[in-house]
Amino acid sequence: MTDTAGPAADASEADTAADAAGADAAVSTAADGPPRITPTTRVLLHDLAVRRDRDEWIVGRMATRTFVALPAAGARAVELLGAGLSVGRTEESLRAETGEEFDIADFVGDLAALGFVARIGDHAVPDAEPPRASLPWLRPRHVRLALHPVLPLLVGALLVAAAVVLVRRPDLLPGYRDLLWSRHGSVVLLSGAAAGWTLLLAHELAHLVTARAAGVPGKMRLGTRLQFLVMQTDISGIELAPRRHRLTAYLAGIALNLSVASSLVLVLALTEPGTTAHRLLAAALLLALLPLPFQCMVFTRTDLYFVLQDLTGCRDLYGDGLAYARYRARRSMRSMRTVRRGVRAGDRDGDPSARLPAHERRAVRLYSVVLVVGTAACLTFMAAVTLPVDVALLVRAVRGLGPGHGLAGNADAVTVLVVLGGVNVLWLVTWWRNRRSRGSASAA
């Protein structure tokens, strides 16, 4: 793929001379059907971005957040078609450069299906409505400092300062009792929920702002990860950014939580222990730190999962890992029913990881173990601990309602029902909505 501009320009001139007489025959259209692609067909591509990644090329359209990984020949074909070469001339150029035959007509059809083609010959290709972005008024120039290389140094300095304070004042380390800063359970629950959702929103805004600085629209929405209700930010398109920008966008939320926690440690050191301000700051510190262990649960596609996926060079670590885990499960079930000698060729052919490059195959197989073990542990904990506790609290709240429990008792019961019950209902609604959206997308 070196010196690609030269062959493209030369082929374009030859193409123009050869096709001048037959330009009006570039596309023939079937009745009420899509334009038929012929060797003389020229296409007009949308504005596409391209980035090399190991042995492949990431090609995508930022407006629709659609991306695909192509081999070198596919990226070269996109370049030649974008330079104005016809389908036939593109095939000839690739044949001359690689010695292989390519069906560029089918390739153009695939590009059109991805929404990369604006026009085939004289016929415009219908374009899908671009997905909405959160905070569309926020422009890259407004937040360009989010990618400044000095910012990580400032975050690091804040972390070091907080660590030094904690070494000198270990009594500032928070514990679970710090969340119980008030003797009124409803006050603790409401304030904790308000602070927790505020921090969660700030966490996702950090992702959105950093991605927007890299030119990626981004969209925040609610989602579910196993039994967890989460807020997530879709930053599709960051794949085309340099690695430093990608990792910064993935780690921006964690960096924000650590920065908030570090700042609270420094302020805590200046307040008098035992005061209301000190108790509130200690509770806020714990709330800022609580989401961080969850980020280590890479089997639920957390922020650290995307860092791991990027560093391993995998295209879809979760999807490929899940497919491999299912393959191993099916194979184990067959082995329980059938006594076999060795491994049959069909087993090897059915391995979904066999088609992956060696570095991806190793990462996917290791990740599949983490995926299965982590998911099983998470669901077991939910069944053994979380669900019984939630049910017990909800039942207790229902029993705590009534004229015989006084104003404070009723207030506590209503608070538990609204906060805890509301979160569970919101999880169910979000899960069902996302499930329907995935089903509609698969059908389309």
matplotlib code that plots the C-alpha trace (Angstrom):
import matplotlib.pyplot as plt

x = [0.0, 2.9, 2.7, -1.0, -1.5, 0.5, -1.4, -4.7, -3.9, -2.5, -5.5, -7.9, -6.5, -6.7, -10.2, -11.4, -10.1, -11.5, -14.9, -15.6, -17.8, -19.8, -20.4, -24.1, -24.1, -22.4, -25.5, -28.5, -31.5, -33.9, -37.6, -38.4, -35.1, -31.7, -29.2, -27.3, -23.5, -21.5, -17.8, -18.2, -20.1, -18.6, -19.7, -19.6, -18.6, -19.6, -17.0, -15.1, -12.3, -9.6, -7.1, -4.6, -4.8, -2.2, -2.8, -6.2, -7.8, -10.7, -13.0, -16.0, -18.5, -18.7, -22.1, -23.8, -21.2, -20.8, -17.4, -15.8, -12.4, -11.0, -7.9, -5.4, -7.0, -10.4, -9.0, -7.2, -10.5, -12.2, -9.4, -9.6, -13.4, -13.2, -10.7, -13.3, -12.3, -15.0, -15.7, -13.8, -10.8, -10.6, -10.5, -7.7, -5.7, -6.0, -5.1, -2.0, -1.0, -1.8, -2.0, -5.4, -9.0, -11.6, -15.3, -15.7, -19.3, -20.3, -17.9, -19.7, -23.0, -21.6, -20.4, -23.8, -25.4, -23.2, -24.3, -20.9, -22.1, -23.9, -24.4, -24.1, -23.8, -26.6, -28.7, -28.6, -28.5, -31.1, -29.4, -30.4, -31.2, -28.0, -28.3, -28.9, -26.1, -26.3, -25.6, -25.4, -24.6, -21.2, -18.6, -15.1, -13.5, -15.4, -13.8, -10.5, -8.6, -10.1, -7.4, -4.5, -1.5, -1.1, -4.5, -3.4, -0.4, -2.7, -4.9, -1.8, -0.5, -3.9, -3.8, -0.3, -1.3, -4.3, -2.2, 0.3, -2.5, -3.9, -0.5, -0.2, -3.8, -5.1, -8.1, -9.5, -9.9, -13.7, -15.7, -19.2, -20.4, -19.5, -22.6, -24.8, -24.1, -27.6, -29.8, -32.7, -32.6, -34.7, -32.4, -29.4, -31.1, -32.3, -29.0, -27.0, -29.2, -28.9, -25.1, -24.7, -26.7, -24.9, -21.5, -22.7, -23.9, -20.5, -18.7, -20.5, -20.2, -16.4, -16.6, -18.9, -16.7, -13.5, -15.0, -16.5, -13.0, -11.9, -14.7, -17.0, -20.7, -21.5, -24.8, -25.7, -28.4, -29.5, -28.5, -28.2, -25.2, -26.4, -28.3, -26.9, -28.7, -26.0, -25.7, -23.6, -22.1, -21.9, -18.7, -18.7, -16.2, -13.5, -12.0, -10.7, -8.9, -5.2, -4.6, -3.9, -7.2, -9.0, -7.6, -8.2, -11.9, -12.2, -10.5, -12.1, -14.8, -12.5, -10.2, -13.1, -14.1, -10.5, -10.1, -13.3, -12.2, -8.7, -10.2, -12.5, -9.6, -7.7, -10.8, -11.5, -8.0, -9.0, -12.3, -12.9, -13.7, -17.2, -18.8, -21.7, -19.5, -16.9, -19.5, -21.0, -17.6, -16.7, -19.9, -19.3, -15.8, -17.1, -19.7, -17.0, -14.9, -17.7, -18.1, -14.4, -14.4, -17.3, -15.0, -12.8, -15.7, -14.6, -17.0, -19.8, -18.1, -17.0, -14.6, -11.6, -13.1, -12.7, -9.1, -8.4, -10.0, -8.0, -4.7, -5.2, -6.2, -9.5, -12.4, -15.2, -13.7, -17.0, -18.9, -16.0, -15.5, -19.2, -19.2, -16.2, -17.7, -20.9, -18.8, -16.9, -20.2, -21.7, -18.6, -18.6, -22.2, -21.4, -18.4, -20.7, -22.9, -20.4, -17.0, -14.6, -11.0, -9.1, -10.7, -12.6, -12.0, -15.6, -14.8, -11.9, -14.0, -16.7, -14.4, -15.4, -12.0, -10.1, -10.9, -9.3, -5.6, -3.3, -3.1, -6.9, -7.5, -5.3, -7.0, -10.5, -10.0, -8.6, -11.3, -14.0, -12.9, -13.2, -16.5, -18.0, -16.5, -17.3, -20.9, -21.6, -20.2, -22.2, -25.5, -24.9, -24.3, -27.5, -29.5, -27.9, -27.5, -28.8, -32.3, -33.1, -32.0, -34.1, -37.1, -36.7, -36.4, -39.4, -41.5, -40.4, -41.3, -44.8, -45.4, -44.1, -46.9, -50.0, -51.3, -49.8, -46.2, -46.1, -44.9, -41.2, -42.0, -44.2, -41.7, -38.9, -41.2, -42.2, -38.6, -37.5, -40.4, -39.7, -35.9, -35.3, -38.5, -38.0, -34.5, -35.8, -38.7, -36.3, -34.0, -36.8, -38.1, -34.5, -33.8, -37.0, -36.5, -33.0, -34.0, -36.7, -34.2, -31.7, -34.4, -35.5, -31.9, -31.3, -34.5, -33.5]
y = [0.0, 2.4, 5.2, 4.7, 8.2, 7.4, 4.3, 5.9, 9.0, 7.1, 4.7, 7.6, 9.1, 5.9, 5.3, 8.7, 8.1, 4.6, 5.4, 8.8, 7.3, 5.1, 7.3, 7.3, 3.5, 3.4, 2.2, 0.3, 0.2, -2.6, -1.7, -0.5, -1.9, -0.8, 0.4, -2.5, -2.1, -2.7, -2.4, 1.2, 2.2, 5.0, 5.6, 8.7, 7.8, 9.7, 11.3, 8.3, 8.1, 5.5, 4.3, 1.5, -1.1, -3.9, -5.8, -4.3, -0.9, 0.6, 2.4, 4.3, 7.0, 9.3, 10.7, 7.3, 5.7, 2.8, 1.1, -1.9, -3.6, -4.3, -6.0, -3.9, -4.7, -3.6, -0.3, 0.2, -0.5, 2.2, 4.6, 3.9, 4.1, 7.4, 8.7, 8.3, 5.1, 2.9, -0.6, -2.2, 0.0, -0.6, -4.3, -3.9, -1.7, -4.2, -7.1, -5.2, -4.4, -7.7, -10.3, -11.4, -11.1, -9.1, -8.7, -4.9, -4.9, -7.0, -4.9, -1.7, -3.4, -4.1, -0.6, 0.7, -1.6, 0.0, 3.5, 4.4, 5.1, 8.4, 7.8, 4.9, 6.3, 8.9, 7.3, 8.6, 5.9, 6.4, 7.5, 6.5, 9.1, 9.7, 8.7, 11.5, 12.7, 13.9, 17.6, 18.3, 21.9, 20.9, 21.2, 19.7, 23.2, 23.8, 20.8, 20.4, 20.8, 17.4, 15.7, 18.0, 15.9, 17.9, 16.8, 13.3, 14.8, 17.0, 14.0, 12.1, 14.9, 15.1, 11.3, 11.5, 14.4, 12.4, 9.3, 11.3, 12.7, 9.2, 7.8, 10.5, 10.4, 6.8, 7.7, 9.5, 6.2, 5.7, 2.7, 1.6, 3.3, 6.7, 6.2, 6.2, 9.9, 10.5, 8.6, 8.9, 6.1, 7.9, 10.9, 8.6, 6.7, 9.8, 11.7, 8.7, 8.1, 11.8, 11.9, 8.5, 9.5, 12.8, 11.1, 8.6, 11.4, 13.2, 9.9, 9.5, 13.2, 12.7, 10.0, 12.2, 15.3, 13.5, 11.7, 14.9, 16.5, 13.8, 14.6, 11.7, 12.6, 10.2, 9.4, 8.7, 6.3, 3.8, 0.2, -3.0, -5.2, -8.5, -7.4, -3.9, -0.8, 1.4, 4.6, 4.1, 6.4, 5.2, 6.7, 4.7, 6.4, 6.6, 3.6, 6.0, 8.2, 7.8, 5.3, 8.0, 9.6, 6.3, 5.3, 8.7, 8.5, 5.0, 6.0, 9.5, 8.3, 6.5, 9.5, 11.7, 9.4, 9.3, 13.1, 13.7, 11.2, 12.8, 16.3, 15.1, 13.5, 16.8, 18.7, 16.1, 16.7, 20.3, 19.7, 18.8, 15.1, 14.5, 17.5, 17.2, 18.5, 15.9, 13.1, 14.3, 14.5, 11.0, 9.7, 11.4, 10.0, 6.5, 7.1, 8.3, 5.2, 2.6, 2.4, 1.7, -2.0, -2.5, -1.3, -4.4, -6.6, -6.7, -9.5, -6.9, -4.6, -1.9, 0.9, -1.3, -3.9, -1.4, -0.7, -4.4, -4.9, -2.1, -3.2, -6.8, -5.7, -7.5, -6.4, -7.8, -9.3, -9.9, -11.2, -13.5, -14.7, -15.5, -17.4, -19.4, -20.1, -21.4, -23.6, -25.1, -25.7, -27.5, -29.5, -30.5, -31.6, -33.8, -35.3, -36.4, -38.3, -39.7, -41.3, -40.1, -40.7, -37.5, -34.4, -34.7, -32.3, -31.0, -29.8, -27.7, -26.3, -25.3, -23.4, -19.7, -18.5, -20.5, -17.8, -15.1, -13.9, -15.7, -12.7, -12.3, -16.0, -16.2, -13.2, -14.4, -17.9, -16.4, -13.8, -16.5, -18.1, -14.7, -14.2, -17.5, -17.5, -13.8, -14.0, -17.2, -15.5, -12.4, -14.1, -16.4, -13.4, -11.8, -15.0, -15.6, -12.0, -9.1, -10.5, -11.7, -8.4, -6.4, -8.5, -8.3, -4.5, -4.1, -6.4, -4.6, -1.3, -2.5, -3.7, -0.3, 1.6, 2.5, 4.8, 2.8, 3.5, 7.3, 9.9, 8.9, 5.2, 5.9, 8.3, 5.7, 3.0, 5.2, 6.2, 2.6, 1.7, 4.7, 4.4, 0.7, -0.3, 2.4, 1.2, -2.3, -1.2, 1.0, -1.9, -4.0, -1.3, -0.6, -4.3, -4.8, -1.6, -2.5, -6.1, -4.9, -2.5, -5.3, -7.5, -4.8, -4.1, -7.9, -8.1, -5.1]
z = [0.0, -0.4, -3.0, -3.6, -5.1, -8.2, -9.5, -8.7, -10.7, -13.7, -13.8, -13.6, -16.7, -18.6, -17.3, -18.5, -22.1, -22.3, -21.0, -22.6, -25.4, -23.1, -20.1, -20.6, -20.3, -16.9, -15.1, -16.3, -14.0, -13.6, -13.4, -10.0, -8.7, -7.6, -10.2, -11.8, -11.5, -14.7, -15.4, -16.5, -13.4, -11.3, -7.7, -5.5, -1.9, 1.2, 3.3, 4.8, 7.3, 7.1, 9.7, 9.5, 12.3, 12.2, 9.0, 8.4, 7.7, 9.6, 7.2, 8.5, 8.1, 11.1, 10.2, 10.6, 13.0, 10.7, 10.5, 8.9, 9.0, 5.6, 4.3, 2.4, -1.0, 0.3, 1.5, -1.8, -3.7, -1.6, -2.4, -6.2, -6.3, -4.3, -6.8, -9.6, -11.2, -12.7, -11.4, -14.3, -14.0, -10.2, -10.9, -13.4, -11.1, -8.2, -10.5, -11.7, -8.1, -6.4, -9.1, -7.8, -9.1, -7.3, -7.8, -7.3, -8.4, -5.3, -3.2, -4.3, -3.3, 0.1, 0.5, -0.5, 2.1, 4.7, 3.7, 2.3, -1.2, -2.1, -5.8, -8.2, -11.7, -12.0, -9.3, -5.7, -3.1, -0.3, 2.9, 6.4, 9.0, 11.1, 14.7, 17.2, 19.3, 22.9, 23.5, 19.7, 20.4, 21.9, 19.2, 19.2, 19.5, 22.7, 24.5, 22.6, 26.0, 27.0, 24.8, 25.8, 26.9, 30.0, 31.4, 32.4, 34.2, 36.2, 37.1, 38.1, 40.3, 42.0, 42.7, 44.1, 46.4, 47.7, 48.2, 50.3, 52.5, 53.0, 54.0, 56.6, 57.6, 57.2, 59.3, 56.2, 54.4, 54.0, 55.3, 54.8, 57.9, 56.3, 54.1, 57.2, 57.9, 59.1, 61.5, 59.1, 56.6, 54.0, 54.1, 53.6, 50.7, 48.9, 49.3, 48.2, 45.2, 44.2, 44.6, 42.9, 39.8, 39.7, 39.7, 37.1, 34.8, 35.3, 34.5, 31.2, 30.4, 30.6, 28.0, 25.8, 26.1, 25.4, 22.3, 21.1, 21.3, 18.9, 16.5, 17.6, 18.2, 21.0, 22.6, 26.3, 27.2, 29.9, 29.5, 31.4, 32.2, 33.6, 36.8, 36.8, 35.5, 33.9, 32.0, 28.9, 26.2, 22.6, 21.2, 17.9, 15.7, 18.2, 16.4, 13.8, 16.2, 17.3, 20.0, 22.6, 21.9, 22.0, 25.4, 26.8, 25.8, 27.3, 30.6, 30.9, 33.3, 35.6, 35.6, 36.6, 39.5, 40.8, 40.4, 42.4, 45.1, 45.3, 45.6, 48.4, 50.3, 50.2, 51.4, 54.1, 55.5, 56.1, 57.9, 61.5, 62.1, 63.5, 61.9, 59.5, 56.7, 57.4, 57.4, 54.1, 52.4, 53.6, 52.2, 48.9, 48.8, 49.2, 46.5, 44.1, 44.7, 44.7, 40.9, 40.3, 41.3, 38.8, 36.1, 36.7, 35.6, 32.0, 31.2, 31.4, 28.8, 31.2, 30.4, 31.1, 28.7, 25.8, 26.9, 26.9, 23.5, 22.1, 23.5, 22.3, 18.8, 18.9, 16.8, 19.0, 22.1, 23.8, 20.7, 19.7, 23.3, 23.7, 20.4, 21.5, 24.9, 23.3, 20.9, 23.8, 25.7, 22.7, 22.2, 25.9, 25.6, 22.6, 24.4, 27.2, 24.8, 22.4, 23.1, 20.5, 19.7, 19.2, 17.7, 14.5, 11.6, 12.0, 15.5, 14.2, 11.4, 13.8, 16.1, 15.5, 16.8, 14.1, 11.5, 13.7, 13.5, 16.0, 18.4, 18.5, 18.8, 22.0, 23.5, 22.7, 24.2, 27.4, 27.6, 27.1, 30.4, 32.2, 30.6, 31.7, 35.2, 35.8, 34.5, 36.6, 39.7, 39.1, 38.6, 41.6, 43.8, 42.5, 43.3, 46.7, 48.0, 46.0, 45.1, 48.6, 50.1, 47.7, 48.2, 52.0, 51.9, 49.7, 51.8, 55.0, 53.3, 52.4, 55.9, 57.2, 55.5, 57.5, 60.2, 62.9, 61.9, 62.2, 59.8, 59.9, 59.4, 56.5, 55.0, 55.2, 53.7, 50.8, 50.2, 49.9, 47.6, 45.3, 45.2, 45.3, 43.5, 40.9, 40.1, 39.6, 37.4, 35.4, 34.9, 33.5, 31.2, 29.9, 29.4, 27.5, 25.3, 24.4, 23.7, 21.3, 19.6, 19.1, 17.7, 15.2, 14.2, 13.6, 11.5, 9.5]

ax = plt.figure().add_subplot(projection="3d")
ax.plot(x, y, z, "-o")
ax.set_aspect("equal")
plt.show()
